[in-house]
């Protein structure tokens, strides 16, 4: 998993059914000090209700996400990144 | 998943049979301010996206899971048309 900052929501009406009812957010990978570190991407938020500016924990692995959603690993579920926690603190050393 | 802009189409007559009938589009990956992010990609379209549309895509193994049947050789699929990005 990686640390990311939530930049804001993506609004989409025409989408694959797997995304129905899921919040889709733009997230920016950050280092432990909160500085941008890498390319922004999109992640779904199913359970933690992250908001803009929050530092979050993002999982980028499809099998893990299918398990998280209680689906068989063979499910037709084209989702690859999911916010799995809101970070209170990250300390190096 | 990531944002992209549809910039063209790809026609490939001879291709793996699982790809028959799939629409292939040329997509420019974008960051959160819609600035280009790396080279163009070829993606399978699952939402009837058109040229110029702002879309979102899924990559890797999950791209194939957007298709039926899903054991096909693709690594990028357009899975939504974006109305708005509120960053």
Backbone of each chain as ProteinMPNN parsed JSONL, in Angstrom:
{"seq_chain_A": "XXXXXXXXXXXXXXXXXXXXXXXXXXXXXXXXXXXXXXXXXXXXXXXXXXXXXXXXXXXXXXXXXXXXXXXXXXXXXXXXXXXXXXXXXXXXX", "coords_chain_A": {"N_chain_A": [[0.852, -1.2, 0.0], [0.315, 2.338, -0.425], [1.023, 5.737, 0.614], [-1.191, 8.414, 0.124], [-2.478, 11.595, -0.956], [-5.754, 12.904, -0.947], [-7.134, 14.429, -3.73], [-9.54, 15.158, -4.917], [-12.973, 14.533, -6.069], [-14.03, 12.383, -8.823], [-16.454, 12.702, -11.219], [-18.737, 10.63, -12.779], [-21.083, 9.345, -15.02], [-21.569, 7.499, -17.024], [-20.392, 4.428, -16.885], [-18.493, 1.44, -16.136], [-20.405, -1.239, -14.698], [-19.326, -2.182, -12.262], [-18.406, 0.024, -10.937], [-20.588, 1.327, -9.989], [-22.235, 3.275, -7.597], [-19.951, 3.617, -6.125], [-17.55, 5.778, -4.663], [-15.33, 7.702, -6.536], [-12.071, 8.806, -6.53], [-9.51, 11.279, -7.122], [-6.187, 10.706, -6.409], [-3.035, 11.617, -4.976], [0.133, 10.325, -4.835], [2.188, 10.56, -1.956], [5.085, 11.502, 0.068], [6.419, 10.724, 3.395], [6.335, 13.187, 4.532], [4.35, 14.482, 3.321], [4.801, 15.555, 0.842], [4.424, 15.661, -2.718], [4.886, 12.658, -4.538], [5.346, 11.145, -7.198], [3.053, 10.022, -9.829], [-0.324, 11.195, -10.118], [-3.36, 9.318, -9.612], [-6.4, 7.313, -9.903], [-8.651, 6.2, -7.378], [-10.993, 4.019, -5.766], [-13.359, 4.645, -3.155], [-14.771, 2.882, -0.751], [-15.483, 2.421, 1.891], [-14.241, 4.098, 3.811], [-14.778, 6.777, 3.643], [-13.19, 9.035, 2.766], [-12.042, 12.401, 2.47], [-11.422, 15.441, 0.563], [-8.042, 16.436, 0.734], [-7.381, 14.724, 2.775], [-4.945, 12.43, 4.069], [-4.349, 9.265, 2.91], [-4.453, 5.64, 2.903], [-3.625, 3.608, 0.306], [-4.471, 0.807, -1.554], [-3.128, -0.999, -4.224], [-3.932, -3.34, -5.935], [-5.488, -5.813, -7.609], [-6.51, -8.431, -6.874], [-6.502, -8.313, -4.076], [-8.389, -6.314, -3.718], [-10.692, -7.508, -4.729], [-11.035, -9.455, -2.813], [-11.491, -7.805, -0.604], [-13.957, -6.775, -1.278], [-15.457, -8.967, -0.958], [-15.636, -10.781, -3.052], [-15.337, -13.522, -5.421], [-12.031, -14.463, -6.553], [-12.019, -14.63, -9.228], [-13.908, -12.921, -10.135], [-15.614, -10.617, -12.319], [-14.319, -7.833, -12.177], [-13.269, -4.91, -12.63], [-11.485, -3.244, -10.989], [-8.78, -1.64, -9.54], [-7.467, -0.047, -7.704], [-7.878, 0.998, -4.368], [-9.016, 2.94, -1.637], [-8.079, 2.266, 1.601], [-7.79, 3.136, 4.169], [-7.651, 5.909, 6.49], [-5.008, 8.019, 7.113], [-3.53, 8.808, 10.161], [-1.035, 9.425, 11.112], [2.308, 9.228, 9.933], [5.465, 8.061, 10.456], [8.923, 8.219, 9.965], [11.601, 6.271, 11.034]], "CA_chain_A": [[0.0, 0.0, 0.0], [1.089, 3.577, -0.447], [0.402, 6.929, 1.178], [-1.652, 9.355, -0.9], [-3.357, 12.674, -0.525], [-6.948, 12.973, -1.789], [-7.216, 15.722, -4.418], [-10.945, 15.492, -5.181], [-13.766, 13.482, -6.693], [-14.266, 12.277, -10.266], [-17.871, 12.451, -11.447], [-18.925, 9.874, -14.021], [-22.375, 8.656, -15.043], [-21.449, 6.369, -17.945], [-19.229, 3.69, -16.402], [-18.652, 0.0, -15.942], [-21.289, -1.473, -13.55], [-18.582, -2.409, -11.013], [-18.159, 1.301, -10.271], [-21.871, 1.915, -9.563], [-22.38, 3.52, -6.169], [-18.65, 3.783, -5.466], [-16.928, 7.083, -4.824], [-14.064, 7.63, -7.265], [-11.306, 9.991, -6.126], [-8.142, 11.457, -7.616], [-5.246, 10.706, -5.299], [-1.651, 11.95, -5.312], [1.098, 9.689, -3.936], [2.99, 11.521, -1.184], [6.053, 10.907, 0.982], [5.988, 10.771, 4.796], [6.158, 14.586, 4.931], [3.195, 15.02, 2.61], [5.191, 16.117, -0.457], [4.041, 14.826, -3.857], [5.908, 11.68, -4.907], [4.838, 10.279, -8.261], [1.922, 10.443, -10.658], [-1.659, 11.041, -9.549], [-4.185, 8.284, -10.235], [-7.753, 7.249, -9.348], [-8.93, 5.078, -6.476], [-12.36, 4.032, -5.238], [-13.488, 4.698, -1.7], [-16.011, 2.19, -0.469], [-15.854, 2.315, 3.3], [-13.601, 4.97, 4.793], [-15.301, 8.135, 3.457], [-12.111, 10.007, 2.718], [-12.402, 13.677, 1.86], [-10.349, 16.192, -0.057], [-6.997, 16.853, 1.667], [-7.02, 13.633, 3.689], [-3.893, 11.478, 3.713], [-5.01, 7.955, 2.948], [-3.714, 4.424, 2.602], [-4.226, 3.107, -0.927], [-4.022, -0.504, -2.02], [-3.168, -1.09, -5.689], [-3.785, -4.751, -6.268], [-6.846, -6.238, -7.93], [-6.97, -9.584, -6.093], [-6.79, -7.829, -2.728], [-9.634, -5.542, -3.751], [-11.812, -8.446, -4.881], [-11.238, -10.039, -1.479], [-12.062, -6.752, 0.229], [-15.362, -6.632, -1.647], [-16.121, -10.248, -0.734], [-15.896, -11.401, -4.351], [-14.364, -14.541, -5.802], [-10.9, -13.833, -7.23], [-12.267, -14.654, -10.666], [-15.026, -12.009, -10.448], [-15.388, -9.609, -13.377], [-14.315, -6.668, -11.302], [-12.106, -4.174, -13.146], [-11.063, -2.174, -10.089], [-7.391, -1.956, -9.233], [-6.951, 0.728, -6.572], [-8.932, 1.272, -3.394], [-8.598, 3.564, -0.388], [-8.406, 1.303, 2.656], [-7.659, 3.728, 5.495], [-7.267, 7.315, 6.589], [-3.764, 8.018, 7.888], [-3.415, 9.837, 11.191], [0.361, 9.799, 11.275], [3.313, 8.329, 9.372], [6.752, 8.522, 10.995], [10.091, 7.453, 9.527], [12.638, 6.164, 12.063]], "C_chain_A": [[0.875, 1.232, 0.0], [0.296, 4.698, 0.221], [0.016, 7.859, 0.036], [-2.426, 10.481, -0.247], [-4.542, 12.724, -1.484], [-7.051, 14.369, -2.394], [-8.658, 16.117, -4.71], [-11.65, 14.398, -5.933], [-13.776, 13.536, -8.229], [-15.733, 11.909, -10.434], [-18.027, 11.757, -12.793], [-20.27, 9.173, -13.971], [-22.313, 7.408, -15.92], [-20.207, 5.588, -17.559], [-19.539, 2.213, -16.283], [-19.485, -0.244, -14.677], [-20.563, -1.704, -12.224], [-18.391, -1.116, -10.232], [-19.438, 1.947, -9.733], [-21.904, 2.08, -8.052], [-21.073, 3.697, -5.415], [-18.128, 5.191, -5.707], [-15.574, 6.886, -5.498], [-13.303, 8.929, -6.994], [-9.961, 10.05, -6.848], [-7.234, 11.514, -6.407], [-3.831, 10.954, -5.814], [-0.73, 11.211, -4.341], [1.948, 10.757, -3.24], [4.034, 10.77, -0.355], [5.573, 11.119, 2.424], [5.796, 12.204, 5.292], [4.986, 15.232, 4.207], [3.527, 15.638, 1.266], [4.855, 15.128, -1.576], [5.193, 13.914, -4.253], [5.335, 10.734, -5.953], [3.565, 10.807, -8.897], [0.595, 10.246, -9.94], [-2.406, 9.942, -10.295], [-5.543, 8.258, -9.539], [-7.888, 6.031, -8.444], [-10.384, 5.161, -6.03], [-12.3, 4.093, -3.714], [-14.823, 4.067, -1.366], [-16.446, 2.398, 0.969], [-15.31, 3.417, 4.2], [-14.025, 6.432, 4.673], [-14.217, 9.195, 3.575], [-12.582, 11.275, 2.031], [-11.176, 14.37, 1.3], [-9.334, 16.64, 1.001], [-6.577, 15.766, 2.644], [-5.801, 12.872, 3.162], [-4.469, 10.085, 3.926], [-4.033, 6.837, 2.596], [-4.396, 3.815, 1.379], [-3.614, 1.771, -1.3], [-4.171, -0.544, -3.533], [-2.921, -2.543, -6.092], [-5.18, -5.341, -6.417], [-7.36, -7.401, -7.098], [-7.344, -9.163, -4.679], [-8.107, -7.08, -2.681], [-10.835, -6.469, -3.916], [-12.086, -9.157, -3.552], [-11.933, -9.052, -0.546], [-13.561, -6.602, -0.02], [-16.122, -7.95, -1.48], [-16.451, -10.983, -2.012], [-14.934, -12.551, -4.584], [-13.245, -13.881, -6.608], [-11.075, -13.812, -8.739], [-13.388, -13.702, -11.079], [-14.628, -11.004, -11.521], [-15.424, -8.246, -12.704], [-13.107, -5.783, -11.641], [-11.705, -2.984, -12.273], [-9.707, -2.563, -9.52], [-6.829, -1.157, -8.068], [-8.094, 1.169, -5.673], [-8.321, 1.913, -2.148], [-9.036, 2.652, 0.754], [-8.225, 1.879, 4.064], [-7.339, 5.202, 5.415], [-6.091, 7.389, 7.556], [-3.781, 9.15, 8.902], [-1.974, 10.346, 11.264], [1.247, 8.774, 10.575], [4.67, 8.872, 9.78], [7.861, 7.624, 10.464], [11.108, 7.442, 10.663], [12.073, 6.057, 13.46]], "O_chain_A": [[2.044, 1.174, 0.382], [-0.923, 4.62, 0.373], [0.789, 8.068, -0.9], [-2.954, 10.345, 0.856], [-4.364, 12.602, -2.696], [-7.055, 15.368, -1.675], [-8.967, 17.308, -4.747], [-11.023, 13.441, -6.388], [-13.561, 14.585, -8.837], [-16.202, 10.925, -9.863], [-17.522, 12.227, -13.813], [-20.576, 8.483, -12.998], [-22.924, 6.388, -15.605], [-19.09, 6.012, -17.856], [-20.696, 1.795, -16.325], [-19.304, 0.458, -13.682], [-21.132, -1.444, -11.163], [-18.231, -1.143, -9.012], [-19.379, 2.997, -9.093], [-21.633, 1.134, -7.313], [-21.078, 3.904, -4.201], [-18.245, 5.732, -6.807], [-14.78, 6.034, -5.1], [-13.833, 10.02, -7.205], [-9.354, 9.022, -7.148], [-7.479, 12.284, -5.478], [-3.475, 10.561, -6.924], [-0.805, 11.446, -3.135], [2.37, 11.732, -3.861], [3.9, 9.572, -0.103], [4.474, 11.623, 2.654], [5.177, 12.427, 6.333], [4.665, 16.395, 4.451], [2.646, 16.191, 0.607], [4.983, 13.916, -1.405], [6.345, 14.346, -4.299], [4.886, 9.637, -5.62], [3.069, 11.881, -8.556], [0.405, 9.254, -9.237], [-2.124, 9.667, -11.461], [-5.81, 9.094, -8.675], [-7.317, 4.974, -8.71], [-10.943, 6.253, -5.929], [-11.337, 3.657, -3.083], [-15.879, 4.631, -1.654], [-17.638, 2.538, 1.246], [-15.874, 3.652, 5.269], [-13.663, 7.246, 5.523], [-14.316, 10.125, 4.376], [-13.415, 11.233, 1.125], [-10.043, 13.947, 1.529], [-9.72, 17.164, 2.046], [-5.526, 15.874, 3.275], [-5.648, 12.693, 1.954], [-5.007, 9.775, 4.989], [-2.947, 7.07, 2.067], [-5.595, 3.537, 1.404], [-2.393, 1.624, -1.355], [-5.214, -0.17, -4.068], [-1.83, -2.906, -6.532], [-5.958, -5.363, -5.464], [-8.509, -7.384, -6.656], [-8.365, -9.592, -4.143], [-8.858, -7.197, -1.712], [-11.882, -6.241, -3.31], [-13.239, -9.426, -3.213], [-12.842, -9.414, 0.201], [-14.334, -6.338, 0.901], [-17.301, -8.034, -1.826], [-17.429, -11.728, -2.068], [-13.839, -12.571, -4.02], [-13.468, -12.866, -7.268], [-10.382, -13.081, -9.446], [-13.777, -13.676, -12.247], [-13.471, -10.596, -11.619], [-16.464, -7.589, -12.677], [-12.054, -5.896, -11.014], [-11.599, -1.857, -12.757], [-9.517, -3.693, -9.07], [-5.812, -1.546, -7.494], [-9.13, 1.644, -6.138], [-7.267, 1.498, -1.667], [-10.212, 2.304, 0.866], [-8.479, 1.185, 5.049], [-6.823, 5.689, 4.408], [-6.165, 6.886, 8.678], [-4.015, 10.307, 8.552], [-1.729, 11.537, 11.453], [0.964, 7.577, 10.622], [4.994, 10.022, 9.483], [7.746, 6.399, 10.512], [11.442, 8.498, 11.2], [12.83, 5.961, 14.426]]}, "seq_chain_B": "XXXXXXXXXXXXXXXXXXXXXXXXXXXXXXXXXXXXXXXXXXXXXXXXXXXXXXXXXXXXXXXXXXXXXXXXXXXXXXXXXXXXXXX", "coords_chain_B": {"N_chain_B": [[-6.351, 2.93, -11.391], [-6.795, 5.516, -13.875], [-6.845, 8.821, -15.374], [-7.693, 9.8, -18.751], [-7.501, 10.989, -22.164], [-9.376, 10.504, -25.043], [-7.861, 10.205, -28.105], [-7.851, 9.151, -30.611], [-8.333, 6.407, -32.964], [-7.676, 2.879, -33.307], [-7.011, 0.529, -35.76], [-6.85, -2.863, -36.227], [-6.554, -5.474, -38.119], [-5.677, -8.135, -38.158], [-5.582, -10.007, -35.41], [-5.372, -11.362, -32.049], [-7.835, -13.829, -31.326], [-9.615, -13.378, -29.198], [-9.82, -10.68, -29.125], [-11.464, -9.935, -31.132], [-13.906, -7.833, -32.505], [-13.649, -5.964, -30.518], [-13.426, -2.554, -29.652], [-10.716, -0.514, -30.288], [-8.989, 2.145, -28.891], [-6.985, 5.108, -29.116], [-5.324, 6.578, -26.496], [-4.467, 9.354, -24.495], [-2.86, 9.328, -21.527], [-3.618, 11.182, -18.542], [-2.861, 13.605, -15.943], [-4.113, 14.865, -12.736], [-4.715, 17.509, -13.336], [-5.266, 17.347, -15.892], [-3.053, 17.318, -17.541], [-0.777, 15.971, -19.952], [0.524, 12.662, -19.442], [3.05, 10.878, -19.957], [3.555, 8.512, -22.743], [1.238, 7.848, -25.547], [-1.428, 5.453, -25.233], [-2.858, 2.293, -26.187], [-6.141, 1.36, -25.787], [-8.822, -0.822, -24.83], [-12.238, -0.204, -25.447], [-15.0, 0.017, -23.291], [-17.234, 1.475, -22.838], [-18.385, 2.89, -24.889], [-16.929, 5.222, -25.675], [-15.919, 8.302, -27.235], [-13.999, 10.14, -29.712], [-12.02, 12.648, -28.248], [-13.261, 12.546, -25.796], [-13.101, 12.799, -22.215], [-11.93, 10.323, -20.139], [-11.919, 7.478, -17.836], [-9.571, 4.929, -17.014], [-8.677, 1.478, -16.541], [-5.859, -0.433, -15.662], [-3.463, -3.148, -16.281], [-4.038, -6.564, -15.212], [-6.686, -6.23, -14.454], [-7.851, -4.797, -16.486], [-8.566, -6.63, -18.451], [-10.582, -7.887, -17.083], [-12.731, -6.286, -17.44], [-13.879, -7.092, -19.692], [-15.756, -9.417, -21.744], [-15.397, -12.492, -23.184], [-13.028, -12.769, -20.412], [-10.423, -13.665, -20.586], [-8.361, -12.321, -22.224], [-5.842, -10.706, -24.22], [-5.272, -7.867, -23.06], [-4.166, -4.766, -21.645], [-5.116, -2.343, -20.866], [-8.106, -0.697, -20.27], [-10.909, 1.265, -21.135], [-13.11, 2.35, -18.778], [-14.968, 4.19, -17.942], [-16.757, 7.252, -18.64], [-15.822, 10.514, -18.048], [-17.533, 13.051, -16.353], [-16.833, 15.217, -14.836], [-13.984, 16.488, -13.107], [-13.223, 17.225, -9.915], [-10.919, 18.743, -8.748]], "CA_chain_B": [[-7.112, 3.591, -12.451], [-6.214, 6.817, -14.213], [-7.584, 9.633, -16.329], [-7.122, 9.869, -20.091], [-8.297, 11.653, -23.209], [-9.384, 9.734, -26.288], [-7.302, 11.046, -29.163], [-7.899, 8.506, -31.919], [-8.749, 5.003, -33.023], [-6.674, 1.944, -33.844], [-7.594, -0.587, -36.497], [-5.911, -3.979, -36.367], [-7.388, -6.516, -38.707], [-5.199, -9.442, -37.712], [-5.314, -9.917, -33.977], [-5.768, -12.513, -31.248], [-9.283, -13.978, -31.547], [-10.369, -12.78, -28.095], [-9.954, -9.242, -29.339], [-12.381, -9.685, -32.242], [-15.071, -7.018, -32.171], [-13.364, -4.955, -29.484], [-13.012, -1.256, -30.19], [-9.426, -0.069, -29.742], [-8.841, 3.594, -28.989], [-5.718, 5.706, -28.699], [-5.628, 7.406, -25.323], [-3.381, 10.065, -23.817], [-3.038, 9.373, -20.07], [-3.575, 12.545, -18.003], [-2.832, 13.734, -14.487], [-5.328, 15.438, -12.153], [-5.05, 18.78, -13.974], [-5.438, 16.956, -17.284], [-1.808, 17.474, -18.302], [-0.347, 14.664, -20.475], [1.346, 11.869, -18.536], [3.667, 9.778, -20.688], [3.172, 8.275, -24.14], [-0.116, 7.375, -25.848], [-1.689, 4.03, -25.011], [-3.999, 1.704, -26.882], [-7.023, 0.791, -24.768], [-10.107, -1.351, -25.269], [-13.323, 0.641, -24.968], [-16.171, -0.736, -22.824], [-18.325, 2.401, -22.501], [-18.699, 3.654, -26.097], [-16.288, 6.537, -25.636], [-15.644, 8.858, -28.558], [-12.828, 10.988, -29.835], [-12.079, 13.878, -27.461], [-13.86, 12.321, -24.465], [-12.293, 12.568, -21.021], [-12.358, 8.999, -19.678], [-10.986, 6.845, -16.907], [-9.152, 3.61, -17.479], [-8.062, 0.568, -15.574], [-4.745, -1.103, -16.316], [-3.018, -4.478, -15.849], [-4.955, -7.705, -15.321], [-8.066, -5.786, -14.257], [-8.38, -4.313, -17.766], [-9.216, -7.757, -19.112], [-11.788, -8.246, -16.331], [-13.839, -5.448, -17.909], [-14.356, -7.65, -20.959], [-16.398, -10.736, -21.747], [-14.718, -13.209, -22.104], [-11.999, -11.935, -19.796], [-9.055, -14.13, -20.825], [-7.928, -11.691, -23.465], [-4.581, -9.996, -24.001], [-5.303, -6.4, -23.006], [-3.643, -4.24, -20.376], [-5.729, -1.048, -20.566], [-9.506, -0.661, -20.711], [-11.681, 2.454, -20.759], [-14.242, 1.839, -18.001], [-15.931, 5.241, -17.602], [-16.64, 8.574, -19.258], [-15.779, 11.467, -16.936], [-18.293, 14.282, -16.512], [-16.174, 16.32, -14.15], [-12.968, 16.193, -12.097], [-13.322, 18.364, -8.998], [-9.713, 18.926, -7.932]], "C_chain_B": [[-6.531, 4.976, -12.709], [-7.066, 7.524, -15.257], [-6.91, 9.583, -17.696], [-8.056, 10.602, -21.03], [-8.208, 10.804, -24.458], [-8.915, 10.638, -27.419], [-7.344, 10.366, -30.531], [-8.34, 7.062, -31.829], [-7.609, 4.161, -33.595], [-7.432, 0.826, -34.558], [-6.523, -1.659, -36.642], [-6.713, -5.168, -36.869], [-6.978, -7.898, -38.217], [-4.837, -9.326, -36.235], [-5.771, -11.193, -33.284], [-7.292, -12.601, -31.235], [-10.132, -13.381, -30.424], [-10.596, -11.292, -28.261], [-10.911, -8.904, -30.477], [-13.574, -8.862, -31.759], [-14.84, -5.985, -31.094], [-12.888, -3.67, -30.143], [-11.722, -0.817, -29.493], [-9.285, 1.433, -29.954], [-7.444, 4.012, -28.548], [-6.029, 6.703, -27.599], [-4.351, 8.087, -24.822], [-3.652, 10.038, -22.313], [-2.826, 10.796, -19.554], [-3.417, 12.513, -16.491], [-4.092, 14.469, -14.016], [-5.673, 16.813, -12.704], [-5.159, 18.603, -15.491], [-4.23, 17.32, -18.145], [-1.347, 16.083, -18.741], [0.654, 13.975, -19.546], [1.894, 10.701, -19.343], [3.101, 9.588, -22.083], [1.725, 7.812, -24.3], [-0.214, 5.872, -25.579], [-2.823, 3.577, -25.918], [-4.849, 0.992, -25.841], [-8.286, 0.238, -25.418], [-11.208, -0.5, -24.654], [-14.501, -0.217, -24.521], [-17.377, 0.17, -22.596], [-18.741, 3.289, -23.686], [-18.171, 5.086, -26.019], [-16.001, 6.991, -27.062], [-14.426, 9.754, -28.524], [-13.012, 12.28, -29.041], [-12.655, 13.693, -26.069], [-12.78, 12.212, -23.387], [-12.821, 11.279, -20.391], [-11.511, 8.571, -18.485], [-10.776, 5.398, -17.308], [-8.667, 2.77, -16.309], [-6.988, -0.208, -16.33], [-4.501, -2.494, -15.768], [-4.082, -5.559, -16.052], [-6.414, -7.265, -15.254], [-8.678, -5.218, -15.539], [-9.137, -5.437, -18.465], [-10.501, -8.143, -18.4], [-12.978, -7.367, -16.707], [-14.48, -6.039, -19.152], [-15.004, -9.01, -20.763], [-16.116, -11.396, -23.088], [-13.516, -12.414, -21.597], [-10.581, -12.476, -19.949], [-8.579, -13.62, -22.173], [-6.677, -10.864, -23.185], [-4.724, -8.475, -24.094], [-4.754, -5.951, -21.651], [-4.125, -2.823, -20.092], [-7.144, -1.071, -21.102], [-10.137, 0.643, -20.234], [-12.928, 1.957, -20.047], [-15.201, 2.945, -17.554], [-15.672, 6.508, -18.396], [-16.774, 9.598, -18.131], [-16.606, 12.709, -17.266], [-17.497, 15.462, -15.96], [-15.108, 15.777, -13.199], [-12.893, 17.406, -11.186], [-12.086, 18.498, -8.126], [-9.327, 20.406, -7.913]], "O_chain_B": [[-5.852, 5.538, -11.851], [-7.894, 6.91, -15.931], [-5.704, 9.354, -17.793], [-9.233, 10.808, -20.737], [-7.119, 10.426, -24.89], [-9.492, 11.697, -27.663], [-6.909, 10.958, -31.519], [-8.677, 6.562, -30.756], [-6.711, 4.665, -34.268], [-8.377, 0.256, -34.013], [-5.422, -1.389, -37.123], [-7.463, -5.788, -36.115], [-7.827, -8.73, -37.899], [-3.894, -8.625, -35.87], [-6.479, -12.008, -33.875], [-7.972, -11.58, -31.144], [-11.249, -12.927, -30.671], [-11.466, -10.713, -27.612], [-11.15, -7.731, -30.761], [-14.174, -9.166, -30.728], [-15.74, -5.205, -30.782], [-12.068, -3.686, -31.061], [-11.653, -0.76, -28.265], [-9.445, 1.928, -31.069], [-6.811, 3.356, -27.721], [-6.892, 7.567, -27.754], [-3.292, 7.464, -24.74], [-4.603, 10.678, -21.863], [-1.971, 11.527, -20.054], [-3.783, 11.537, -15.835], [-5.024, 14.672, -14.794], [-6.813, 17.255, -12.56], [-5.145, 19.568, -16.256], [-4.371, 17.596, -19.336], [-1.504, 15.117, -17.993], [1.514, 14.62, -18.947], [1.267, 9.644, -19.406], [2.284, 10.379, -22.554], [1.069, 7.435, -23.33], [0.765, 5.133, -25.681], [-3.644, 4.383, -26.357], [-4.361, 0.135, -25.105], [-8.759, 0.762, -26.427], [-11.13, -0.118, -23.486], [-14.959, -1.081, -25.269], [-18.439, -0.311, -22.201], [-19.378, 4.324, -23.492], [-18.906, 6.041, -26.274], [-15.859, 6.175, -27.973], [-13.896, 10.083, -27.464], [-14.05, 12.933, -29.152], [-12.549, 14.594, -25.237], [-11.714, 11.632, -23.595], [-14.02, 11.156, -20.138], [-10.513, 9.214, -18.159], [-11.66, 4.74, -17.855], [-8.304, 3.279, -15.248], [-7.177, -0.592, -17.484], [-5.233, -2.967, -14.899], [-4.916, -5.467, -16.953], [-7.276, -7.848, -15.912], [-9.902, -5.164, -15.662], [-10.221, -5.22, -19.007], [-11.42, -8.67, -19.027], [-14.111, -7.668, -16.333], [-15.508, -5.547, -19.617], [-14.814, -9.664, -19.738], [-16.584, -10.869, -24.097], [-13.043, -11.497, -22.269], [-9.629, -11.837, -19.501], [-8.417, -14.38, -23.128], [-6.471, -10.384, -22.07], [-4.339, -7.872, -25.095], [-4.864, -6.66, -20.651], [-3.614, -2.165, -19.186], [-7.366, -1.424, -22.26], [-9.936, 1.073, -19.098], [-13.725, 1.224, -20.633], [-16.166, 2.656, -16.846], [-14.54, 6.806, -18.776], [-17.727, 9.551, -17.354], [-16.418, 13.338, -18.308], [-17.488, 16.552, -16.533], [-15.299, 14.739, -12.565], [-12.538, 18.498, -11.632], [-12.175, 18.383, -6.903], [-8.339, 20.779, -7.281]]}, "name": "protein", "num_of_chains": 2, "seq": "XXXXXXXXXXXXXXXXXXXXXXXXXXXXXXXXXXXXXXXXXXXXXXXXXXXXXXXXXXXXXXXXXXXXXXXXXXXXXXXXXXXXXXXXXXXXXXXXXXXXXXXXXXXXXXXXXXXXXXXXXXXXXXXXXXXXXXXXXXXXXXXXXXXXXXXXXXXXXXXXXXXXXXXXXXXXXXXXXXXX"}
